[in-house]
Amino acid sequence: MYLQHLTDTAVGAAPQAAISTQGLVTYLQGLFGPLFLGIVGIVALFFLFTKEITKFVQFIVLAVAIAVVFYTPSIVQTLATGIANALGVH
């Protein structure tokens, strides 16, 4: 009986706090966002000045895809759910 009381007290004494990562996400987006855009701009200008239009277009498409995933990470879950539903996987 005494052991049960200690277990109940120990469990109730330390409520688990949910970890919030929203501040971290905002910080990382603010840190890497301008850096990402700067690098994309420099590389894009390099491809334009060397007249490699095909590589420029490929690079821009890849950069836009990475930016969409970085700035709206919930889109990955939405796409995965849509693909699973389209394939009939539940």
MARKE-101260 format. One record per residue: residue in one letter; x, y, z of N, C-alpha, C, O in turn; residue number from 1. Coordinates in steps of 0.1 Angstrom, whole numbers, plus 5000, padded with zeros to 4 digits. Layout:
type: A, n_xx: X, n_yy: Y, n_zz: Z, ca_xx: X, ca_yy: Y, ca_zz: Z, c_xx: X, c_yy: Y, c_zz: Z, o_xx: X, o_yy: Y, o_zz: Z, seq: NUM;
...
***
This chain:
type: M, n_xx: 5008, n_yy: 4988, n_zz: 5000, ca_xx: 5000, ca_yy: 5000, ca_zz: 5000, c_xx: 5009, c_yy: 5013, c_zz: 5000, o_xx: 5006, o_yy: 5022, o_zz: 4993, seq: 1;
type: Y, n_xx: 5019, n_yy: 5012, n_zz: 5008, ca_xx: 5028, ca_yy: 5024, ca_zz: 5009, c_xx: 5035, c_yy: 5026, c_zz: 4996, o_xx: 5037, o_yy: 5038, o_zz: 4991, seq: 2;
type: L, n_xx: 5039, n_yy: 5015, n_zz: 4989, ca_xx: 5046, ca_yy: 5016, ca_zz: 4976, c_xx: 5037, c_yy: 5022, c_zz: 4966, o_xx: 5041, o_yy: 5030, o_zz: 4957, seq: 3;
type: Q, n_xx: 5025, n_yy: 5018, n_zz: 4966, ca_xx: 5015, ca_yy: 5023, ca_zz: 4956, c_xx: 5013, c_yy: 5038, c_zz: 4958, o_xx: 5012, o_yy: 5046, o_zz: 4948, seq: 4;
type: H, n_xx: 5013, n_yy: 5043, n_zz: 4971, ca_xx: 5011, ca_yy: 5057, ca_zz: 4974, c_xx: 5023, c_yy: 5065, c_zz: 4969, o_xx: 5022, o_yy: 5076, o_zz: 4963, seq: 5;
type: L, n_xx: 5035, n_yy: 5059, n_zz: 4970, ca_xx: 5048, ca_yy: 5066, ca_zz: 4965, c_xx: 5048, c_yy: 5067, c_zz: 4950, o_xx: 5051, o_yy: 5077, o_zz: 4944, seq: 6;
type: T, n_xx: 5043, n_yy: 5056, n_zz: 4943, ca_xx: 5043, ca_yy: 5056, ca_zz: 4929, c_xx: 5033, c_yy: 5066, c_zz: 4924, o_xx: 5036, o_yy: 5074, o_zz: 4915, seq: 7;
type: D, n_xx: 5021, n_yy: 5067, n_zz: 4930, ca_xx: 5011, ca_yy: 5077, ca_zz: 4926, c_xx: 5016, c_yy: 5091, c_zz: 4928, o_xx: 5013, o_yy: 5100, o_zz: 4920, seq: 8;
type: T, n_xx: 5023, n_yy: 5093, n_zz: 4939, ca_xx: 5028, ca_yy: 5107, ca_zz: 4942, c_xx: 5039, c_yy: 5111, c_zz: 4933, o_xx: 5039, o_yy: 5122, o_zz: 4928, seq: 9;
type: A, n_xx: 5048, n_yy: 5101, n_zz: 4929, ca_xx: 5059, ca_yy: 5104, ca_zz: 4920, c_xx: 5053, c_yy: 5107, c_zz: 4906, o_xx: 5058, o_yy: 5116, o_zz: 4899, seq: 10;
type: V, n_xx: 5043, n_yy: 5100, n_zz: 4902, ca_xx: 5038, ca_yy: 5102, ca_zz: 4889, c_xx: 5031, c_yy: 5115, c_zz: 4888, o_xx: 5032, o_yy: 5123, o_zz: 4878, seq: 11;
type: G, n_xx: 5023, n_yy: 5119, n_zz: 4898, ca_xx: 5015, ca_yy: 5131, ca_zz: 4899, c_xx: 5024, c_yy: 5143, c_zz: 4902, o_xx: 5019, o_yy: 5154, o_zz: 4899, seq: 12;
type: A, n_xx: 5036, n_yy: 5141, n_zz: 4908, ca_xx: 5043, ca_yy: 5153, ca_zz: 4912, c_xx: 5051, c_yy: 5160, c_zz: 4901, o_xx: 5053, o_yy: 5172, o_zz: 4902, seq: 13;
type: A, n_xx: 5054, n_yy: 5153, n_zz: 4890, ca_xx: 5062, ca_yy: 5158, ca_zz: 4879, c_xx: 5054, c_yy: 5158, c_zz: 4866, o_xx: 5056, o_yy: 5148, o_zz: 4858, seq: 14;
type: P, n_xx: 5045, n_yy: 5167, n_zz: 4864, ca_xx: 5038, ca_yy: 5167, ca_zz: 4851, c_xx: 5047, c_yy: 5169, c_zz: 4839, o_xx: 5056, o_yy: 5178, o_zz: 4840, seq: 15;
type: Q, n_xx: 5045, n_yy: 5162, n_zz: 4829, ca_xx: 5054, ca_yy: 5163, ca_zz: 4817, c_xx: 5049, c_yy: 5176, c_zz: 4809, o_xx: 5038, o_yy: 5177, o_zz: 4805, seq: 16;
type: A, n_xx: 5059, n_yy: 5184, n_zz: 4807, ca_xx: 5056, ca_yy: 5196, ca_zz: 4799, c_xx: 5059, c_yy: 5193, c_zz: 4784, o_xx: 5069, o_yy: 5186, o_zz: 4781, seq: 17;
type: A, n_xx: 5050, n_yy: 5198, n_zz: 4775, ca_xx: 5052, ca_yy: 5195, ca_zz: 4761, c_xx: 5063, c_yy: 5204, c_zz: 4756, o_xx: 5064, o_yy: 5216, o_zz: 4759, seq: 18;
type: I, n_xx: 5072, n_yy: 5199, n_zz: 4748, ca_xx: 5083, ca_yy: 5207, ca_zz: 4742, c_xx: 5078, c_yy: 5214, c_zz: 4730, o_xx: 5072, o_yy: 5208, o_zz: 4721, seq: 19;
type: S, n_xx: 5080, n_yy: 5227, n_zz: 4730, ca_xx: 5075, ca_yy: 5235, ca_zz: 4719, c_xx: 5088, c_yy: 5239, c_zz: 4710, o_xx: 5097, o_yy: 5245, o_zz: 4716, seq: 20;
type: T, n_xx: 5087, n_yy: 5236, n_zz: 4698, ca_xx: 5098, ca_yy: 5239, ca_zz: 4689, c_xx: 5095, c_yy: 5251, c_zz: 4679, o_xx: 5103, o_yy: 5253, o_zz: 4670, seq: 21;
type: Q, n_xx: 5084, n_yy: 5257, n_zz: 4682, ca_xx: 5080, ca_yy: 5268, ca_zz: 4673, c_xx: 5090, c_yy: 5279, c_zz: 4673, o_xx: 5093, o_yy: 5285, o_zz: 4662, seq: 22;
type: G, n_xx: 5096, n_yy: 5283, n_zz: 4684, ca_xx: 5106, ca_yy: 5293, ca_zz: 4685, c_xx: 5119, c_yy: 5289, c_zz: 4677, o_xx: 5125, o_yy: 5298, o_zz: 4671, seq: 23;
type: L, n_xx: 5122, n_yy: 5277, n_zz: 4678, ca_xx: 5134, ca_yy: 5272, ca_zz: 4671, c_xx: 5132, c_yy: 5272, c_zz: 4656, o_xx: 5141, o_yy: 5276, o_zz: 4648, seq: 24;
type: V, n_xx: 5120, n_yy: 5268, n_zz: 4652, ca_xx: 5117, ca_yy: 5268, ca_zz: 4637, c_xx: 5118, c_yy: 5282, c_zz: 4632, o_xx: 5124, o_yy: 5285, o_zz: 4621, seq: 25;
type: T, n_xx: 5112, n_yy: 5292, n_zz: 4639, ca_xx: 5112, ca_yy: 5306, ca_zz: 4635, c_xx: 5126, c_yy: 5311, c_zz: 4634, o_xx: 5130, o_yy: 5318, o_zz: 4625, seq: 26;
type: Y, n_xx: 5134, n_yy: 5308, n_zz: 4644, ca_xx: 5148, ca_yy: 5312, ca_zz: 4645, c_xx: 5156, c_yy: 5307, c_zz: 4633, o_xx: 5163, o_yy: 5314, o_zz: 4626, seq: 27;
type: L, n_xx: 5155, n_yy: 5294, n_zz: 4630, ca_xx: 5162, ca_yy: 5288, ca_zz: 4619, c_xx: 5158, c_yy: 5293, c_zz: 4606, o_xx: 5166, o_yy: 5295, o_zz: 4597, seq: 28;
type: Q, n_xx: 5145, n_yy: 5295, n_zz: 4604, ca_xx: 5140, ca_yy: 5301, ca_zz: 4592, c_xx: 5146, c_yy: 5315, c_zz: 4590, o_xx: 5149, o_yy: 5319, o_zz: 4579, seq: 29;
type: G, n_xx: 5146, n_yy: 5323, n_zz: 4600, ca_xx: 5152, ca_yy: 5336, ca_zz: 4600, c_xx: 5167, c_yy: 5336, c_zz: 4597, o_xx: 5172, o_yy: 5346, o_zz: 4591, seq: 30;
type: L, n_xx: 5174, n_yy: 5326, n_zz: 4602, ca_xx: 5188, ca_yy: 5325, ca_zz: 4600, c_xx: 5192, c_yy: 5320, c_zz: 4586, o_xx: 5200, o_yy: 5326, o_zz: 4580, seq: 31;
type: F, n_xx: 5186, n_yy: 5309, n_zz: 4582, ca_xx: 5189, ca_yy: 5303, ca_zz: 4570, c_xx: 5182, c_yy: 5308, c_zz: 4558, o_xx: 5187, o_yy: 5306, o_zz: 4546, seq: 32;
type: G, n_xx: 5171, n_yy: 5315, n_zz: 4560, ca_xx: 5163, ca_yy: 5320, ca_zz: 4548, c_xx: 5171, c_yy: 5330, c_zz: 4540, o_xx: 5173, o_yy: 5328, o_zz: 4528, seq: 33;
type: P, n_xx: 5177, n_yy: 5341, n_zz: 4546, ca_xx: 5185, ca_yy: 5350, ca_zz: 4538, c_xx: 5197, c_yy: 5344, c_zz: 4532, o_xx: 5202, o_yy: 5347, o_zz: 4521, seq: 34;
type: L, n_xx: 5203, n_yy: 5335, n_zz: 4540, ca_xx: 5215, ca_yy: 5328, ca_zz: 4535, c_xx: 5212, c_yy: 5319, c_zz: 4523, o_xx: 5219, o_yy: 5319, o_zz: 4513, seq: 35;
type: F, n_xx: 5201, n_yy: 5312, n_zz: 4523, ca_xx: 5196, ca_yy: 5304, ca_zz: 4512, c_xx: 5194, c_yy: 5312, c_zz: 4500, o_xx: 5198, o_yy: 5309, o_zz: 4489, seq: 36;
type: L, n_xx: 5186, n_yy: 5323, n_zz: 4502, ca_xx: 5183, ca_yy: 5332, ca_zz: 4490, c_xx: 5196, c_yy: 5338, c_zz: 4484, o_xx: 5197, o_yy: 5340, o_zz: 4472, seq: 37;
type: G, n_xx: 5205, n_yy: 5342, n_zz: 4493, ca_xx: 5218, ca_yy: 5348, ca_zz: 4488, c_xx: 5226, c_yy: 5338, c_zz: 4479, o_xx: 5231, o_yy: 5341, o_zz: 4469, seq: 38;
type: I, n_xx: 5227, n_yy: 5326, n_zz: 4484, ca_xx: 5234, ca_yy: 5315, ca_zz: 4477, c_xx: 5227, c_yy: 5312, c_zz: 4464, o_xx: 5233, o_yy: 5311, o_zz: 4453, seq: 39;
type: V, n_xx: 5214, n_yy: 5311, n_zz: 4464, ca_xx: 5206, ca_yy: 5308, ca_zz: 4452, c_xx: 5208, c_yy: 5320, c_zz: 4442, o_xx: 5210, o_yy: 5317, o_zz: 4430, seq: 40;
type: G, n_xx: 5208, n_yy: 5332, n_zz: 4446, ca_xx: 5210, ca_yy: 5343, ca_zz: 4437, c_xx: 5224, c_yy: 5343, c_zz: 4431, o_xx: 5225, o_yy: 5346, o_zz: 4419, seq: 41;
type: I, n_xx: 5234, n_yy: 5340, n_zz: 4439, ca_xx: 5248, ca_yy: 5340, ca_zz: 4433, c_xx: 5250, c_yy: 5329, c_zz: 4423, o_xx: 5255, o_yy: 5331, o_zz: 4412, seq: 42;
type: V, n_xx: 5245, n_yy: 5317, n_zz: 4426, ca_xx: 5246, ca_yy: 5306, ca_zz: 4417, c_xx: 5238, c_yy: 5308, c_zz: 4405, o_xx: 5242, o_yy: 5305, o_zz: 4394, seq: 43;
type: A, n_xx: 5226, n_yy: 5314, n_zz: 4406, ca_xx: 5217, ca_yy: 5317, ca_zz: 4394, c_xx: 5224, c_yy: 5327, c_zz: 4385, o_xx: 5224, o_yy: 5325, o_zz: 4373, seq: 44;
type: L, n_xx: 5230, n_yy: 5337, n_zz: 4391, ca_xx: 5237, ca_yy: 5347, ca_zz: 4383, c_xx: 5249, c_yy: 5340, c_zz: 4375, o_xx: 5252, o_yy: 5343, o_zz: 4364, seq: 45;
type: F, n_xx: 5256, n_yy: 5331, n_zz: 4382, ca_xx: 5267, ca_yy: 5324, ca_zz: 4376, c_xx: 5263, c_yy: 5316, c_zz: 4364, o_xx: 5269, o_yy: 5317, o_zz: 4353, seq: 46;
type: F, n_xx: 5251, n_yy: 5309, n_zz: 4365, ca_xx: 5246, ca_yy: 5301, ca_zz: 4354, c_xx: 5242, c_yy: 5310, c_zz: 4342, o_xx: 5243, o_yy: 5307, o_zz: 4331, seq: 47;
type: L, n_xx: 5236, n_yy: 5322, n_zz: 4346, ca_xx: 5232, ca_yy: 5331, ca_zz: 4335, c_xx: 5244, c_yy: 5337, c_zz: 4328, o_xx: 5243, o_yy: 5338, o_zz: 4316, seq: 48;
type: F, n_xx: 5254, n_yy: 5341, n_zz: 4335, ca_xx: 5265, ca_yy: 5348, ca_zz: 4329, c_xx: 5274, c_yy: 5338, c_zz: 4321, o_xx: 5280, o_yy: 5342, o_zz: 4311, seq: 49;
type: T, n_xx: 5273, n_yy: 5325, n_zz: 4324, ca_xx: 5280, ca_yy: 5315, ca_zz: 4316, c_xx: 5272, c_yy: 5309, c_zz: 4305, o_xx: 5276, o_yy: 5300, o_zz: 4298, seq: 50;
type: K, n_xx: 5260, n_yy: 5315, n_zz: 4304, ca_xx: 5250, ca_yy: 5311, ca_zz: 4293, c_xx: 5246, c_yy: 5296, c_zz: 4294, o_xx: 5245, o_yy: 5290, o_zz: 4283, seq: 51;
type: E, n_xx: 5245, n_yy: 5291, n_zz: 4305, ca_xx: 5241, ca_yy: 5277, ca_zz: 4307, c_xx: 5226, c_yy: 5277, c_zz: 4311, o_xx: 5223, o_yy: 5275, o_zz: 4323, seq: 52;
type: I, n_xx: 5217, n_yy: 5280, n_zz: 4302, ca_xx: 5203, ca_yy: 5282, ca_zz: 4305, c_xx: 5197, c_yy: 5269, c_zz: 4310, o_xx: 5188, o_yy: 5270, o_zz: 4319, seq: 53;
type: T, n_xx: 5200, n_yy: 5257, n_zz: 4305, ca_xx: 5195, ca_yy: 5245, ca_zz: 4310, c_xx: 5198, c_yy: 5242, c_zz: 4324, o_xx: 5189, o_yy: 5239, o_zz: 4332, seq: 54;
type: K, n_xx: 5210, n_yy: 5244, n_zz: 4328, ca_xx: 5214, ca_yy: 5242, ca_zz: 4342, c_xx: 5208, c_yy: 5253, c_zz: 4351, o_xx: 5204, o_yy: 5250, o_zz: 4362, seq: 55;
type: F, n_xx: 5206, n_yy: 5265, n_zz: 4346, ca_xx: 5199, ca_yy: 5276, ca_zz: 4353, c_xx: 5185, c_yy: 5272, c_zz: 4356, o_xx: 5181, o_yy: 5273, o_zz: 4368, seq: 56;
type: V, n_xx: 5178, n_yy: 5267, n_zz: 4347, ca_xx: 5164, ca_yy: 5263, ca_zz: 4349, c_xx: 5163, c_yy: 5251, c_zz: 4358, o_xx: 5154, o_yy: 5251, o_zz: 4367, seq: 57;
type: Q, n_xx: 5172, n_yy: 5242, n_zz: 4357, ca_xx: 5172, ca_yy: 5230, ca_zz: 4366, c_xx: 5175, c_yy: 5235, c_zz: 4380, o_xx: 5168, o_yy: 5230, o_zz: 4390, seq: 58;
type: F, n_xx: 5184, n_yy: 5244, n_zz: 4382, ca_xx: 5188, ca_yy: 5249, ca_zz: 4395, c_xx: 5176, c_yy: 5257, c_zz: 4401, o_xx: 5173, o_yy: 5255, o_zz: 4413, seq: 59;
type: I, n_xx: 5170, n_yy: 5265, n_zz: 4394, ca_xx: 5158, ca_yy: 5273, ca_zz: 4399, c_xx: 5147, c_yy: 5264, c_zz: 4403, o_xx: 5141, o_yy: 5266, o_zz: 4414, seq: 60;
type: V, n_xx: 5144, n_yy: 5254, n_zz: 4395, ca_xx: 5133, ca_yy: 5244, ca_zz: 4399, c_xx: 5136, c_yy: 5237, c_zz: 4412, o_xx: 5128, o_yy: 5236, o_zz: 4421, seq: 61;
type: L, n_xx: 5149, n_yy: 5233, n_zz: 4413, ca_xx: 5153, ca_yy: 5226, ca_zz: 4426, c_xx: 5153, c_yy: 5236, c_zz: 4437, o_xx: 5149, o_yy: 5232, o_zz: 4448, seq: 62;
type: A, n_xx: 5157, n_yy: 5248, n_zz: 4435, ca_xx: 5158, ca_yy: 5258, ca_zz: 4446, c_xx: 5143, c_yy: 5261, c_zz: 4451, o_xx: 5141, o_yy: 5263, o_zz: 4463, seq: 63;
type: V, n_xx: 5134, n_yy: 5262, n_zz: 4442, ca_xx: 5120, ca_yy: 5265, ca_zz: 4445, c_xx: 5114, c_yy: 5253, c_zz: 4453, o_xx: 5107, o_yy: 5255, o_zz: 4463, seq: 64;
type: A, n_xx: 5117, n_yy: 5241, n_zz: 4449, ca_xx: 5112, ca_yy: 5229, ca_zz: 4456, c_xx: 5118, c_yy: 5229, c_zz: 4470, o_xx: 5111, o_yy: 5226, o_zz: 4480, seq: 65;
type: I, n_xx: 5131, n_yy: 5232, n_zz: 4472, ca_xx: 5137, ca_yy: 5232, ca_zz: 4485, c_xx: 5131, c_yy: 5243, c_zz: 4494, o_xx: 5128, o_yy: 5241, o_zz: 4506, seq: 66;
type: A, n_xx: 5129, n_yy: 5255, n_zz: 4488, ca_xx: 5123, ca_yy: 5266, ca_zz: 4495, c_xx: 5109, c_yy: 5263, c_zz: 4500, o_xx: 5105, o_yy: 5266, o_zz: 4511, seq: 67;
type: V, n_xx: 5101, n_yy: 5256, n_zz: 4492, ca_xx: 5087, ca_yy: 5253, ca_zz: 4496, c_xx: 5087, c_yy: 5243, c_zz: 4507, o_xx: 5080, o_yy: 5245, o_zz: 4517, seq: 68;
type: V, n_xx: 5096, n_yy: 5233, n_zz: 4507, ca_xx: 5097, ca_yy: 5224, ca_zz: 4518, c_xx: 5102, c_yy: 5231, c_zz: 4531, o_xx: 5097, o_yy: 5227, o_zz: 4542, seq: 69;
type: F, n_xx: 5112, n_yy: 5240, n_zz: 4529, ca_xx: 5118, ca_yy: 5246, ca_zz: 4541, c_xx: 5108, c_yy: 5256, c_zz: 4547, o_xx: 5107, o_yy: 5257, o_zz: 4560, seq: 70;
type: Y, n_xx: 5101, n_yy: 5264, n_zz: 4539, ca_xx: 5092, ca_yy: 5274, ca_zz: 4545, c_xx: 5078, c_yy: 5269, c_zz: 4549, o_xx: 5071, o_yy: 5275, o_zz: 4557, seq: 71;
type: T, n_xx: 5074, n_yy: 5258, n_zz: 4543, ca_xx: 5061, ca_yy: 5252, ca_zz: 4546, c_xx: 5063, c_yy: 5237, c_zz: 4548, o_xx: 5059, o_yy: 5229, o_zz: 4539, seq: 72;
type: P, n_xx: 5069, n_yy: 5233, n_zz: 4559, ca_xx: 5072, ca_yy: 5218, ca_zz: 4561, c_xx: 5059, c_yy: 5209, c_zz: 4562, o_xx: 5060, o_yy: 5197, o_zz: 4560, seq: 73;
type: S, n_xx: 5048, n_yy: 5215, n_zz: 4565, ca_xx: 5035, ca_yy: 5207, ca_zz: 4566, c_xx: 5031, c_yy: 5202, c_zz: 4552, o_xx: 5023, o_yy: 5193, o_zz: 4551, seq: 74;
type: I, n_xx: 5037, n_yy: 5207, n_zz: 4541, ca_xx: 5033, ca_yy: 5203, ca_zz: 4528, c_xx: 5038, c_yy: 5189, c_zz: 4525, o_xx: 5032, o_yy: 5182, o_zz: 4517, seq: 75;
type: V, n_xx: 5049, n_yy: 5185, n_zz: 4532, ca_xx: 5054, ca_yy: 5171, ca_zz: 4530, c_xx: 5043, c_yy: 5161, c_zz: 4535, o_xx: 5041, o_yy: 5151, o_zz: 4529, seq: 76;
type: Q, n_xx: 5038, n_yy: 5164, n_zz: 4547, ca_xx: 5028, ca_yy: 5155, ca_zz: 4553, c_xx: 5015, c_yy: 5155, c_zz: 4544, o_xx: 5009, o_yy: 5144, o_zz: 4542, seq: 77;
type: T, n_xx: 5011, n_yy: 5166, n_zz: 4539, ca_xx: 4999, ca_yy: 5167, ca_zz: 4530, c_xx: 5002, c_yy: 5159, c_zz: 4517, o_xx: 4993, o_yy: 5152, o_zz: 4513, seq: 78;
type: L, n_xx: 5013, n_yy: 5161, n_zz: 4511, ca_xx: 5016, ca_yy: 5153, ca_zz: 4499, c_xx: 5017, c_yy: 5138, c_zz: 4502, o_xx: 5012, o_yy: 5130, o_zz: 4494, seq: 79;
type: A, n_xx: 5023, n_yy: 5134, n_zz: 4513, ca_xx: 5024, ca_yy: 5120, ca_zz: 4516, c_xx: 5010, c_yy: 5114, c_zz: 4518, o_xx: 5007, o_yy: 5103, o_zz: 4514, seq: 80;
type: T, n_xx: 5001, n_yy: 5121, n_zz: 4525, ca_xx: 4988, ca_yy: 5117, ca_zz: 4527, c_xx: 4980, c_yy: 5115, c_zz: 4514, o_xx: 4973, o_yy: 5106, o_zz: 4512, seq: 81;
type: G, n_xx: 4981, n_yy: 5125, n_zz: 4505, ca_xx: 4975, ca_yy: 5125, ca_zz: 4492, c_xx: 4979, c_yy: 5114, c_zz: 4484, o_xx: 4971, o_yy: 5107, o_zz: 4477, seq: 82;
type: I, n_xx: 4993, n_yy: 5111, n_zz: 4484, ca_xx: 4998, ca_yy: 5100, ca_zz: 4476, c_xx: 4993, c_yy: 5087, c_zz: 4481, o_xx: 4989, o_yy: 5078, o_zz: 4474, seq: 83;
type: A, n_xx: 4993, n_yy: 5085, n_zz: 4495, ca_xx: 4988, ca_yy: 5073, ca_zz: 4501, c_xx: 4974, c_yy: 5070, c_zz: 4498, o_xx: 4970, o_yy: 5059, o_zz: 4495, seq: 84;
type: N, n_xx: 4966, n_yy: 5081, n_zz: 4498, ca_xx: 4951, ca_yy: 5079, ca_zz: 4495, c_xx: 4949, c_yy: 5076, c_zz: 4480, o_xx: 4941, o_yy: 5068, o_zz: 4477, seq: 85;
type: A, n_xx: 4957, n_yy: 5082, n_zz: 4471, ca_xx: 4956, ca_yy: 5079, ca_zz: 4457, c_xx: 4960, c_yy: 5064, c_zz: 4454, o_xx: 4955, o_yy: 5058, o_zz: 4445, seq: 86;
type: L, n_xx: 4970, n_yy: 5059, n_zz: 4462, ca_xx: 4974, ca_yy: 5045, ca_zz: 4460, c_xx: 4965, c_yy: 5035, c_zz: 4467, o_xx: 4966, o_yy: 5023, o_zz: 4465, seq: 87;
type: G, n_xx: 4956, n_yy: 5040, n_zz: 4475, ca_xx: 4947, ca_yy: 5032, ca_zz: 4482, c_xx: 4953, c_yy: 5026, c_zz: 4495, o_xx: 4947, o_yy: 5016, o_zz: 4501, seq: 88;
type: V, n_xx: 4963, n_yy: 5032, n_zz: 4500, ca_xx: 4970, ca_yy: 5028, ca_zz: 4513, c_xx: 4964, c_yy: 5036, c_zz: 4524, o_xx: 4963, o_yy: 5048, o_zz: 4523, seq: 89;
type: H, n_xx: 4959, n_yy: 5029, n_zz: 4534, ca_xx: 4953, ca_yy: 5036, ca_zz: 4545, c_xx: 4961, c_yy: 5034, c_zz: 4558, o_xx: 4958, o_yy: 5040, o_zz: 4568, seq: 90;
***
